Amino acid sequence: MEVSTKTVTTEASGITTVDSKCPVEMVNAKTASAIVGVSRRSWWRFVSEGRAPQPIRLGRCVRWRLAEIRNWIADGCRP
């Protein structure tokens, strides 16, 4: 049985990449709110109201898929 290891790297920009073989770019709340152009408080309000993409919890870390945020913006930031 092969054991798969995942590498998690976080860049200074706040983008987290999980595993170089299958890169999934993830961002924290600070970066997500900056991408959308709102305060962190507004970002969390959008998330709690279901108006923004839902986060993924990795232990204590909360992250959003960058592709989901980009798609949400492209769709006009609709809930």
C-alpha positions, 0 to 999 in steps of 0.5 A: 500500500502506498502512503500519500503525503501532501505538501502544504505551502503558504506564500506571502500573498496568503495563497495556500497550495495543497500538494504540488501534484494536484494544486488547489489554491486556497486563501484565508479570510484576509486574502479572500476579503482583499480579493473581493474588496470588502472588509474582513468583517463584511466577508465573514458576514457574507459567509455566515449569510450564505452569500459567499462561498463556504469555507473548508476547515483544515484543523483550526485553519479556515480556507476558501478555494481561490477558484470558487471565489473567482467563479463567484465574482465572475457570476456577479457575486450572487448568493 
